[in-house]
Structures are given as structure tokens and as C-alpha cells.
Amino acid sequence: MSEASRPQLVSSGQTLAQKLLARASGKPRVEPGEIILVQVDLAMAHDSSGPRRWKPHLDSLGATLWDPSRVVIVSDHYVPAVDGESAAILKLTRDFAKDHRVEHFFDMEGICHAILPQKGLLRPGIFVAGGDSHTPHAGAFGCYAAGFGATDMLGIVVTGQTWTIVPETIRVEMTGSLGSTVSAKDVMLVLCRELGMDNAFKAIEYGGPGVESMPMDERMVLSNMAAELGGEVGLIAADKVTLSHIRAHGGCATEADLAWKPDPDAAYERIISINLSDLEPQIALPHSPANSFPINHALGSPIHQAYIGACVGAKLQDLHMAAQILKGQRIAKDVRLLVAPASSQVTADAAADGTLSTLLAAGATLLPSGCGACAGMGAGLLAAGEVCISTTNRNFKGRMGHAEAFVYLASPYTVAASALTGCVSDPRKFFSELAVAQ
């Protein structure tokens, strides 16, 4: 990875973040550092961040939603209910959606970040405000998508507006192509190490031929984990791959949406260059995504659990990656392999194409779709002293259970390979063996 020196800020060109925020604020252009009022096109929240936080205040104010057709509510954190408290939160969520006539309410259908693109609700150019830190996930579709706290989201769902600061942009330029057992997750672990996690109020803009060659499932990983970099948003310009995905999922996209891209002479705070062809599998050691290294650094470290789940690591393509490694194999005797698909649609698609049967035959346990262990809820939590290798996006202390548990982060390829051996393993070995067998 290389870094270009900061360019002189004399360009008249605009970054993608500037263009999107200019549109949202109704201005011809905006500049980094400027405080602006923006119109929100889509407001999203889940069962943890939404109705249970909003309802008491709406009731006391006598207020209601500014536009129920522009509000999306997804139950994904407390599903399925495991105790009386979670059942009560889910009931409140369902009643709220019904009482306020929320047009887009998705109950136990999957993780909110997977649901938005799956339901065709995203479109290049729009401003998405979400009550979750990984809302930047939607930026893979050429829209400005940022996470907001519960108080800000309350104001947004009542007024349809919010304020923001126009961010400086860090450009990540990718060339080459990913190797056979290297994924976008490995790219992001490299960036977490090299850029660090303290890029607050920055826009991370991904581009170049390396990004253009990626399918949407992989692009979403880049945008999603802009949150781990500390970024405000993770943005990818719209192209024909973007439009094709939106149309295939019932959304609206036209050739005019291809205009949502940065100007050639846009000015960036930093420009980072990565040749994807040079990358090898990566792993983040406990207890930070930035504590990452090439896979050889942790080979042989024993594990108790392998977890394939979360918005960033349990999309259909992620399950396909794991299945490539696990096909015809059986996981190690003392290892638990848990698979929590990102949505019920992913589960159905994985069942239809044989992926699910491959994973189950290898010894995987299928869990409900939802945030689950990634958010420290539901099945798959860890006890003190246990070690898990996971496709999730965070591995902070106590994130997946006990504060004295240990979590490694890796790609689905690496998680699957490690489940086979009972220790951190290089997926390239299994992929080469598979190729020889075929």
C-alpha cells in the first residue's frame, strides 16, 4: 500500500461526498468543514435503536413521523426473543410500526444493512440516516449513508432533516484483482492497520479498477467497515454493476444515476493506493480490528468457535466462500462452526443453490438471521477464556460475550479453513488442495 502526498486544495472539482451533500442541502456545491442542513431521503432504525427510544418522546411531544413512507424499521437485534425483556421490546417495535403506519417494516427478515439493498430501497444520490454505526454499508450504492445516535434520529424522523459537517475525503484507489482466497474483508483489515481507527468525520471514498471489478457483496464490505476506520461514510461511485443490483432487487435506477461519481480533479485529504493482487489473507488479533497482520502471524493459534455471521460477513457470497473451503470436509472435533445468514433471503438462496447443505454436511450449526453474537445478543456468545474466529467487523473486549473471551477477525475463507483444523489456518492451503482434487 502506498500513499500519495496531499494535493494542493486549489481544485474546483468535487469529491463524491461533496456532490451528495450539495444535493441533500440544495446547494450548488459545499466545501469541507462547512456546516449544512440536509434533507433526509430515508431514515432507518432497528429494534434496539428505534421505536423503544423514540416512543416516549413522541408521546410527550404529541409528535409523529414526518413521512412514514421514508422510514424503515427492521427487527434484527432482539430476534428471536430469548426472554421477557426482548419479547417486550419486539412487541413495542411491532406495535409502533403498525400505529405509525410505517410502510417499510421488516420483522425478523434479517439484518437492517442487508435488508436495505435486498429490498431495493437504495438509490445513488440519496441521503440515508441510520440508527446504527454500520449505516455506511449503504454507501456502496453511491448514496450518502451515515449513522446517527438515538436523539439525532428522533429529530430526523420528526422533521425529515438533520445537520452535518461536510467531511474531508480520504481516497482509497485500488488496482489489480483479489486472489482466489482473498476477499474485501482482507482489504479492510489492511486498511484498519494502515489508516487506523481514528478518522472521525472523514469520508472514505473507494475507487479504481480493483473496486470496479468487485461484485456488490464485496463492495458492501468496503463501505460497511468504513465505520471501523472511524469514518463518517464509505462511498463507492455508481456504475452499471450498481444499477443492475438495484434493478434486480426491485429498486429504481436509471442511467442518469451514473453521474454520481467524483470529479477527476477532486481534492482529497489523502490518497491511498492498494494493489489487490499483492494482498494475502489477513487476520485481526484481539481486541481491535486495527490489530491486524498477514495470516502467517497467527497460524496455529487454537480456537473453540468459528462464526460466520453479521452484516459484513454472512451475505450469500460470504457463504459461498466458506462452502468452497468446506465442501467434502468435516470441521475439527472440538470446534463449533456457527452460521447466521444475514437475511432469510440469503438462507433461502443458499438452500436453493446447495450452499447450505454443504455447510451443514461439514458440521455447521445454522442460526437465525439477525445481529446475534456480533452484537453480543442471542446464540453464539463466548465464555471466559474461549477463542472465536469470526467474519464480523469488530472484536473489542466483551463484544461477543465474556470480557475475558478472545475474538479474531478474518474472511469467510479463513474462518472456514480454521474450523477444519481447530486453529487459525491459511485458506490458500485448502483451496489449492481443492483445485488438485477437482
Phi, psi and omega in degrees: 000135179235161182231131176275151178292155181297128180285160174292133184275062180243002183287150174264355179287162182238145173287170178297320179300316179299316181296317182293320180285330174298315178298315183293332182263356179073023180253154178294328175198159176228160183238148177307136181094346181286137176265125186229155172261128184238152174269130181270132179269327183213128178244123185239141174212163177243185186294340178272322188262346190259252189310321183291336176273325186279319193306312181301323181285320177298319180296317183289331180271346187067030183259168177217181182288140182293327180200095183303339180283347181252007179253132178243128176236132182230130172269113184216346182269317185260018185256145339290158183302134181247352179203178183298322181295313180293325177296322180292320179296319180292322178296317178300318180298314181294317180295320180298313181300321179289313183295326182262008176053045178293119186291324184246082176245122183240109188259113177060033178259352179145183182284139187307319184289334174280327184292317184305308178288327182295329181266007177068030184269355182257150177208141178306138176100340185277164176252120181248125174250127183231143178274050179199143185294339181264018174305331176307343175316318184289347180294347176295345182257020176073023176242158178276114185228117184226151178272145179226151176288171186299323181293315177298318181295326176300312178298323181293314184287343177272322187252337185076013182226161170201173176246157176205166175257130178295121185274155162292157183241133170260122180265128174250107184262122184246133174239175179073197181215154182289143177289176188295333179235028177243139185229177177300332177299320178295322176302314183290328176292325174297314181294323177299322179289315188278321180268339184077182186247016184243056178250047185300140179060028174253150169264134175255116182250119181259137179196186181101168183299332178295320178288318181299333180277351183276143171287168184298323180303323179282322178299324180297330177296317180300311181293317181305310187275009165301332177297322179292333176283352183087006184287156177285317180216159172235116192241140174227130181297147178290140172217190184293331176296318178300309183297320180298318180295315181299313181295321181294340181251022172083009180271176181253124177209136180235170179299333179297335181291345179291348179289346181279084179209158181288156174288148179301331181255025178296148181260129182243150175294317177214154173233120180253134179245133179229129172265106184300331182294340182271351187281147172240168179304142182242164174211140175258124178278160175303145004234045182204141174299336179281349179274055188251155184209164168301152189305328182300338182294336186236010183305135177090353178293123185291149178229158174253331186220143172240128186237121175249103185194183175087163180301329184271342191227016181222030172286172184302316181296327176297318177294324176298318179300312180297319181295327177300324180280322189272347185304123179076007182247175178223135183293159180300151188303318187260022181246141173260125173251112182251133181236118178239090182306149185294337178204165177294330177293322176297318178301314180297317180293321179291328175290320183293325184263006176091354182297318182297318180295325177297315181294317181292321179296333179280351178110009180289151173253126182274128179250162177297154175287135180158178183290327171048226186297334178301324179262010180074029182230151172072206185285150175100008180288157186255147175269169178302133177086349180280153182238132180232142168250131196221151175271007183288179186258350182223148179222035178295160179304130178078000183298320183245029179137227186295144180295342179258017171271167184230132182235127171261144176252138180199177178283165175301327176300311184289321178298316179296316180298321180290327177296329180289328187255340184084009177208165179301125187225154179276119183292341181298327179297315183286327179292321179292322177296321178297317180297321179294319181296327181282000000 
